[in-house]
């Protein structure tokens, strides 16, 4: 008896991404995304060949510039399909999204995104929705960046230490009750900086003088301190 002809399954390649190393270590999103991709391929009848993951990678990095993202773009061929759970796992930049989709369509590769309801390359309407949502994803990334910047600015104004080297004229202290680090004025060093300014030292001479006293200083750091802490003559 002749066996019925079965069309070959479409080759699928999954893609996963999380933004932080902490997320990737905990597996918060990677395993959830992987299971979702496996389920999509099972339901759609795709042959899941491989899954590529870029843990601890910002969505602001172009897909083709990520280690595994680049490999994915290079490996897919005509008739294949890339499968992801959400648009923002692949793209957070509208120009990158549009350029990549154009490249995939030219090469005959599909792009299946669960949150957009299917293959974004199979119709003009799907492409339009993809473009609109790509701009939304870019906007969300910009707002996240703004919120982080605002929080850090508020923490700095409250004297909260955010890591790195303490600015000239300050030292890092640990709060006994909370164990949190914050910046406190180095009164002796600040007094010396004010004295040097009042005596007409240039920033380079002042930095050299402070280095001679055992401080870590540069003319840029001295200028920064003077700009924020020394009142110009004739002002109040």
C-alpha positions in Angstrom: 0.0 0.0 0.0 1.4 3.4 -1.0 2.1 5.7 1.9 0.5 9.2 1.7 3.0 11.9 0.7 3.9 14.2 3.6 5.2 17.7 3.0 8.5 18.4 4.8 8.2 20.6 7.8 9.4 24.1 7.7 12.7 24.6 9.5 12.4 26.9 12.5 15.1 28.6 14.6 14.2 30.0 18.0 15.7 33.2 19.5 15.8 34.1 23.2 17.1 37.2 25.0 17.2 38.7 28.5 18.6 42.0 29.4 20.6 41.2 32.5 23.1 38.6 33.7 21.0 38.2 36.8 18.0 37.2 34.8 19.9 34.7 32.7 21.5 33.1 35.8 18.1 32.7 37.4 16.5 31.6 34.2 13.6 33.9 34.8 12.9 34.4 31.1 15.1 32.1 29.1 13.4 28.9 30.0 10.0 30.4 29.7 10.8 31.7 26.2 12.3 28.4 25.2 9.2 26.4 26.3 6.9 28.8 24.5 9.0 28.5 21.3 8.9 24.7 21.5 5.1 24.9 21.9 4.6 27.3 19.0 6.7 25.0 16.7 4.7 22.0 17.8 1.3 23.7 17.2 2.4 25.2 13.9 4.1 22.1 12.6 7.5 23.6 12.4 10.7 21.6 12.7 12.7 23.3 15.5 16.3 22.9 14.4 18.1 25.1 17.0 17.5 27.8 19.6 19.9 30.8 19.9 20.1 32.8 23.1 21.8 36.1 24.0 21.6 36.3 27.8 22.6 39.6 29.5 22.3 41.6 26.3 20.5 44.9 25.9 17.7 45.2 23.4 19.4 48.4 22.1 22.1 46.3 20.5 21.2 45.5 16.9 20.2 41.8 16.4 23.0 41.2 13.9 25.6 42.7 16.4 24.7 40.3 19.2 26.9 37.1 19.2 24.0 34.6 18.8 21.8 37.0 16.9 24.5 37.3 14.2 24.8 33.5 14.0 21.1 33.2 13.6 20.9 35.7 10.8 23.8 34.0 9.0 22.3 30.4 9.3 18.7 30.9 8.1 18.0 30.3 4.5 15.1 30.5 2.0 12.0 28.8 3.4 13.1 28.9 7.1 11.4 30.8 9.8 12.7 32.5 13.0 10.5 32.1 16.0 10.4 34.4 19.0 8.0 35.1 21.9 7.9 38.9 21.8 9.1 41.6 19.5 11.1 43.3 22.1 13.2 40.1 22.7 14.6 40.6 19.2 14.3 44.4 18.7 14.2 47.6 20.7 15.3 49.8 17.8 12.8 50.6 15.1 15.4 51.0 12.4 17.1 47.7 13.2 13.7 46.0 13.2 12.7 47.4 9.8 16.1 46.7 8.3 16.1 43.1 9.6 12.6 42.4 8.4 13.4 43.7 4.9 16.5 41.5 4.8 14.6 38.4 5.9 11.8 39.0 3.4 14.4 39.4 0.6 16.0 36.0 1.6 12.6 34.3 1.9 12.9 33.8 5.6 9.8 34.2 7.9 9.6 35.9 11.3 7.1 34.4 13.7 6.4 36.5 16.8 3.9 35.1 19.3 2.9 38.6 20.7 2.1 39.8 17.1 0.1 36.7 16.3 2.2 34.9 13.7 4.5 35.4 10.8 5.2 39.2 10.3 6.4 38.6 6.7 3.3 37.0 5.2 1.2 40.0 4.5 1.4 43.8 4.1 -0.9 44.2 7.2 1.4 42.0 9.3 4.4 44.1 8.2 2.5 47.3 9.0 1.7 46.1 12.5 5.3 45.0 13.0 6.5 48.5 12.1 4.1 50.2 14.5 5.0 47.9 17.3 8.7 48.3 16.7 8.3 52.0 17.2 6.4 51.3 20.4 9.3 49.1 21.6 11.8 51.8 20.9 9.8 54.3 22.8 9.5 52.0 25.8 13.3 51.6 25.8 13.8 55.3 25.7 11.4 55.8 28.6 13.2 53.1 30.6 16.5 54.9 30.0 14.9 58.2 31.1 13.5 56.7 34.3 16.9 55.2 35.2 18.6 58.5 34.6 16.0 60.3 36.8 16.4 57.8 39.6 20.1 58.1 39.6 20.0 61.9 39.5 17.7 61.8 42.6 20.0 59.4 44.4 23.0 61.6 43.6 21.3 64.7 44.9 20.5 62.8 48.1 24.2 61.9 48.5 23.7 58.2 47.6 26.8 56.5 46.3 26.2 54.8 42.9 29.5 53.0 42.6 32.8 53.9 40.9 35.3 56.4 42.3 34.2 59.0 44.8 34.5 62.5 43.3 37.3 64.7 44.4 36.5 66.3 47.8 34.3 63.4 49.0 34.7 60.0 50.5 32.6 56.9 50.6 31.1 56.0 54.0 28.9 53.2 55.1 25.7 53.9 57.1 25.9 51.9 60.3 22.2 51.0 60.5 21.5 50.2 56.8 24.9 49.2 55.6 24.4 51.4 52.5 27.2 53.4 51.0 26.9 57.2 50.5 29.1 60.1 49.9 30.3 62.4 52.6 32.4 65.6 52.3 36.1 65.3 53.0 36.2 68.5 55.0 40.0 68.7 55.1 40.4 68.2 51.4 37.6 70.6 50.5 39.2 73.3 52.7 42.5 72.8 50.9 40.8 73.0 47.5 39.1 76.3 48.5 42.5 77.6 49.7 44.3 76.8 46.5 41.6 78.5 44.5 41.7 81.6 46.6 45.5 81.8 46.1 45.2 81.7 42.3 46.4 78.2 41.7 45.6 76.8 38.3 43.8 73.4 38.2 47.0 71.6 37.0 49.1 73.2 39.8 46.4 72.4 42.4 46.2 68.8 41.2 50.0 68.4 41.4 50.0 69.9 44.9 47.3 67.5 46.1 49.1 64.5 44.6 52.1 65.6 46.6 50.0 65.5 49.7 48.9 61.9 48.9 45.6 62.5 47.3 44.5 61.1 44.0 43.7 64.1 41.8 43.7 65.4 38.3 43.2 68.9 36.8 39.8 67.8 35.5 38.7 66.7 38.9 39.9 69.9 40.4 38.0 72.0 37.8 34.9 70.0 38.4 35.0 70.6 42.2 35.7 74.3 41.7 32.9 74.7 39.2 30.4 73.2 41.6 31.7 74.5 45.0 33.5 77.8 44.5 31.5 81.0 43.9 32.9 83.2 41.2 34.1 86.7 42.3 31.3 89.2 42.2 28.5 86.6 42.6 26.5 85.6 45.6 
